[in-house]
Amino acid sequence: MQFEGQDLTTYAEPVSASSLREGSTYFFVFYIDQDLCIPLMETVVFVGRYLSSEGTELLRFQDVRSYNNGIRFGSPDSNQAQFQSCTENSMNHLFEYEKALDELMRCALRRKKRSQ
């Protein structure tokens, strides 16, 4: 098996808030180290926008497993789901699939460079 080669940018390309679609799957990519060599990835579904009690517009995401099981925010079984919220300005860790893969490939290159 061979994966097609491609050029990578030197920077992350997170999804823009304006392109989010309710019910679509996205990926949180976080790093737990300063060298950006130990990634954490989480699959989420964008489930909408809402206003916080302070009047700030927030974006709400739900874990993909509970979403696929039909659990929705505010439903009686919503305690079985994980919901996360963020502002539009704090979405630098949210990617569409291909861009998340690019981010993980950049991470692999950093790890390889570090081990040499």
trRosetta pair geometry for C-beta under 8 A, 3 or more apart (Angstrom, degrees):
i j d omega theta_ij theta_ji phi_ij phi_ji
8 102 5.7 157 -131 -160 99 95
8 105 6.0 -155 -86 101 144 121
8 106 5.8 179 163 -73 147 89
8 109 7.6 -162 53 -11 154 149
9 13 6.4 85 46 -40 145 114
9 102 7.3 38 32 168 86 136
10 106 7.8 126 -145 -129 35 127
12 29 8.0 -163 -136 77 129 127
12 92 6.8 87 96 179 138 85
12 95 7.7 -101 -173 -80 100 119
12 99 7.7 84 -172 170 68 104
12 103 5.6 35 -120 -103 93 109
12 106 7.7 -126 -77 42 70 158
13 95 7.4 83 86 -123 65 101
13 99 4.8 -112 81 -143 98 125
13 102 6.9 12 32 79 109 144
14 91 5.7 161 150 128 140 84
14 92 5.2 -154 -17 -145 154 36
14 93 6.7 13 -104 13 132 11
14 94 5.3 74 -162 64 109 63
14 95 5.7 -95 -122 -77 58 69
14 99 7.1 157 -101 135 23 142
15 19 5.8 -120 -176 75 94 114
15 20 6.7 103 135 -73 126 76
15 26 6.3 -91 14 -131 151 127
15 91 7.1 -79 72 154 74 126
15 94 5.4 -72 40 118 99 95
15 95 6.0 148 -21 -129 92 26
15 96 5.3 106 -75 -32 117 84
15 99 7.1 165 -54 52 76 149
16 19 4.9 81 65 8 88 103
16 20 7.8 -128 98 -26 51 77
16 91 7.9 112 -137 95 25 142
17 20 5.8 -31 -161 -6 42 117
17 59 6.6 -133 -133 -64 103 142
17 88 4.0 -30 -54 -132 161 102
17 91 6.1 163 -64 -1 89 160
20 24 7.1 -168 -168 54 59 122
20 26 7.6 -37 -123 -49 91 144
20 46 4.8 -171 -173 -151 110 167
20 59 6.8 129 -5 -143 179 132
21 24 4.2 70 74 -14 95 131
21 46 6.7 119 74 68 37 133
22 46 5.8 -113 -109 109 39 92
22 47 6.4 57 -147 -147 87 25
22 48 5.5 28 -110 -73 118 70
23 45 6.5 -13 -147 -175 26 113
23 46 7.2 -42 16 72 24 76
23 47 7.5 75 -64 -104 46 54
24 45 6.9 158 80 -149 28 71
24 46 5.7 4 58 33 80 107
25 43 6.2 -8 -167 -172 109 98
25 44 7.3 150 -153 83 60 36
25 45 5.7 -41 -95 -95 59 72
25 64 6.2 38 -124 -107 107 122
25 97 7.5 37 104 -55 104 102
26 43 7.8 156 83 -155 36 54
26 44 5.6 -27 68 71 83 87
26 45 7.4 136 20 -109 77 23
26 46 6.0 55 -1 -37 123 97
26 61 7.2 -84 58 -125 116 127
26 94 5.5 15 156 -172 135 94
26 95 6.6 152 -172 74 86 35
26 96 6.4 -61 -122 -90 78 45
27 41 5.9 -9 -175 -167 110 98
27 42 7.0 152 -158 75 60 43
27 43 5.8 -29 -102 -101 76 58
27 44 7.2 153 -99 23 24 79
27 94 7.3 144 75 -155 43 49
27 95 5.0 -34 68 67 94 89
27 96 7.5 71 20 -177 95 7
27 97 6.5 101 -14 -95 127 48
27 100 3.9 9 78 -85 143 158
28 40 7.8 -14 113 109 96 88
28 41 6.9 159 82 -154 59 45
28 42 4.4 -4 52 56 108 98
28 44 6.0 51 -19 -4 101 124
28 61 7.7 128 -48 123 115 164
28 84 7.9 2 -60 78 151 159
28 93 5.3 31 -158 132 75 105
28 94 6.1 -27 -96 -95 63 63
28 95 7.9 148 -97 19 16 79
29 39 5.9 -24 -166 -160 90 118
29 40 7.4 155 -156 79 43 51
29 41 5.3 -7 -103 -104 72 82
29 93 5.8 -152 62 -168 56 77
29 95 5.8 8 1 8 115 127
29 100 5.4 166 -44 -139 126 88
29 103 5.0 115 107 108 169 149
29 104 7.1 -129 -130 -57 138 81
30 39 7.0 135 77 -159 43 62
30 40 4.6 -15 65 59 96 102
30 41 7.8 -175 25 -76 67 36
30 42 7.8 18 4 3 105 104
30 93 5.5 21 -78 -153 70 140
31 36 4.6 -64 -115 -123 168 59
31 37 7.3 79 -152 26 119 31
31 38 6.2 109 -160 70 75 60
31 39 5.6 -45 -95 -98 70 57
31 40 7.3 177 -90 14 21 78
31 107 7.6 -173 -96 -111 113 121
32 38 4.9 -57 52 99 93 114
32 39 8.0 158 3 -116 80 11
32 40 6.2 72 -35 -23 103 112
33 36 7.0 -140 83 -43 80 19
33 37 5.7 -36 72 47 132 81
33 38 4.6 81 1 26 114 109
35 110 6.8 165 153 161 90 126
35 114 6.7 70 164 -90 145 144
36 39 7.8 31 -175 -72 64 83
36 107 6.4 -119 147 -110 84 85
36 110 6.0 13 93 102 91 175
37 107 6.4 144 -128 -164 38 85
37 110 5.3 -133 -90 113 86 114
37 111 5.0 127 -152 -83 102 81
37 114 6.1 -14 -102 0 151 158
39 103 7.6 130 -118 130 145 101
39 104 6.2 -114 43 -110 170 80
39 107 5.2 -27 -35 -129 125 168
41 100 6.7 100 -138 -178 121 123
41 104 7.2 -13 -65 -77 139 121
42 63 7.5 -72 178 -117 108 83
43 63 7.6 73 86 -160 69 61
43 64 4.3 -24 118 -9 104 140
44 61 4.1 25 165 173 136 121
44 62 6.4 141 -162 67 83 32
44 63 6.3 -60 -110 -102 71 33
44 64 6.2 -135 -107 -44 18 83
44 84 7.0 -66 -123 41 148 117
45 61 6.6 151 70 -158 39 71
45 62 5.1 -26 59 62 94 89
45 63 7.8 13 14 103 87 13
45 64 5.6 119 -31 -100 96 65
45 67 4.3 72 23 -92 147 177
46 59 6.9 -41 -142 180 99 106
46 60 7.6 111 -162 83 56 54
46 61 5.8 -42 -99 -101 48 78
47 60 5.1 -58 69 104 94 100
47 61 6.6 141 11 -121 89 23
47 62 4.9 49 -27 -8 136 113
47 67 7.2 -146 -74 -109 116 122
47 72 7.5 164 -154 -146 134 76
47 73 6.2 132 135 -14 145 120
47 83 7.6 -71 43 -127 141 102
48 59 7.8 -173 108 -151 30 55
48 60 5.4 -1 67 48 69 110
48 73 7.9 -113 39 27 120 143
49 57 5.8 -1 -176 -172 113 100
49 58 6.9 158 -155 81 63 42
49 59 5.8 -34 -100 -101 73 57
49 60 7.1 179 -94 8 20 86
50 57 7.5 160 85 -149 26 58
50 58 5.8 -23 66 61 74 91
50 60 6.1 30 9 -27 109 123
50 85 7.9 -67 52 -123 104 130
51 55 5.9 -16 -173 -139 113 36
51 56 6.9 142 -155 68 64 32
51 57 6.0 -40 -96 -93 65 55
51 58 7.4 133 -120 14 16 83
52 55 6.7 -44 69 26 75 19
52 56 4.5 2 31 54 119 87
52 57 7.8 -135 -1 -66 82 9
52 58 5.4 78 -47 -20 97 123
52 85 7.9 131 -79 147 104 152
56 87 6.5 -53 166 -99 120 112
57 87 7.3 97 85 -134 66 76
57 88 7.3 16 96 -19 107 106
58 85 4.3 20 166 -177 131 118
58 86 6.7 142 -157 68 86 18
58 87 6.2 -65 -110 -82 65 56
59 85 6.5 153 74 -153 45 64
59 86 5.6 -24 56 64 97 71
59 87 7.3 123 8 -133 90 12
59 88 6.7 104 -26 -72 120 62
59 91 7.2 25 41 -81 151 120
60 73 6.7 5 152 -61 150 156
60 83 5.9 -13 -167 -170 101 109
60 84 7.4 150 -155 79 53 40
60 85 5.2 -25 -97 -96 66 86
61 83 7.0 150 80 -157 46 57
61 84 4.9 -20 64 63 99 90
61 85 7.4 175 19 -82 74 35
61 86 7.7 6 1 11 113 98
62 66 6.2 -103 167 77 108 107
62 67 4.8 122 104 -63 121 109
62 71 7.8 -167 -177 95 138 94
62 73 7.0 -133 -76 -50 127 94
62 81 5.6 -15 -157 174 107 126
62 82 6.9 137 -157 80 56 55
62 83 5.4 -24 -97 -100 73 72
62 84 7.9 178 -79 20 28 71
63 66 5.2 70 74 17 97 101
63 67 6.8 -171 89 -10 46 93
63 81 6.2 -170 39 -164 97 73
63 82 4.3 57 -23 51 120 101
63 83 8.0 -99 -7 -66 76 37
64 67 5.5 -61 -145 40 33 114
64 68 6.0 30 160 -18 69 109
65 68 6.1 -60 -149 38 25 106
65 69 6.5 19 153 -14 62 111
66 69 5.4 -59 -148 41 35 112
66 71 4.3 -49 172 52 94 130
66 80 5.9 165 -123 115 122 83
66 81 3.5 171 132 -107 160 88
66 82 6.9 149 8 18 139 64
67 70 8.0 77 173 -44 30 13
67 71 6.8 -84 -83 61 28 77
67 72 7.9 69 -124 -88 65 58
67 81 7.3 90 -52 -135 60 127
71 75 6.0 -153 -158 61 61 134
71 77 5.3 -103 -118 101 105 103
71 78 6.0 147 176 -101 102 50
71 80 5.8 -130 -108 76 159 101
71 81 4.6 -176 117 -52 135 122
72 75 4.7 90 60 -22 77 121
72 78 6.8 -54 91 -89 38 103
73 78 5.7 78 -135 -133 31 138
73 81 7.5 -108 -78 83 58 144
73 83 6.1 72 -98 -92 107 146
74 78 6.0 87 17 -40 15 156
75 78 4.9 131 54 -46 68 94
77 80 5.1 -20 168 17 88 119
77 81 7.7 88 124 -17 76 96
78 81 5.4 -54 -160 32 56 113
78 83 7.7 4 179 -29 105 125
86 90 4.6 -124 -175 85 110 108
86 91 6.0 140 112 -76 133 71
86 94 7.8 -168 59 -39 148 130
87 90 5.0 76 55 13 82 101
87 91 7.8 -120 93 -33 48 85
88 91 6.2 -37 -162 -11 38 122
91 94 4.6 -47 -171 24 88 123
95 99 4.3 -142 -162 94 108 101
95 100 3.8 152 95 -63 133 80
95 103 6.2 -131 -62 -6 164 136
96 99 5.2 74 55 20 76 107
96 100 6.9 -145 89 -12 30 92
97 100 5.8 -61 -148 34 26 111
97 101 6.4 26 156 -19 64 105
98 101 5.6 -52 -151 34 33 114
98 102 6.6 38 148 -20 64 101
99 102 5.3 -43 -148 32 39 117
99 103 6.5 44 149 -22 64 100
100 103 5.5 -50 -152 33 35 114
100 104 6.5 33 150 -16 65 103
101 104 5.7 -54 -149 38 34 110
101 105 6.4 36 151 -21 65 104
102 105 5.6 -55 -149 35 32 112
102 106 6.5 35 151 -20 65 101
103 106 5.7 -49 -151 33 33 112
103 107 6.5 38 147 -20 63 104
104 107 5.2 -48 -150 34 37 118
104 108 6.5 44 149 -23 65 99
105 108 5.4 -45 -148 31 36 115
105 109 6.7 38 151 -18 63 100
106 109 5.7 -53 -153 35 34 112
106 110 6.5 36 148 -19 66 103
107 110 5.6 -52 -149 35 34 112
107 111 6.3 34 152 -20 66 105
108 111 5.7 -53 -147 36 31 113
108 112 6.3 34 153 -21 64 106
109 112 5.6 -52 -145 35 32 113
109 113 6.3 34 155 -19 65 106
110 113 5.7 -56 -148 37 30 112
110 114 6.2 31 153 -22 64 108
111 114 5.7 -55 -147 35 29 113
111 115 6.5 23 157 -16 64 109
112 115 6.1 -62 -150 37 29 106
112 116 6.8 33 153 -29 63 105
113 116 6.0 -55 -156 21 32 114
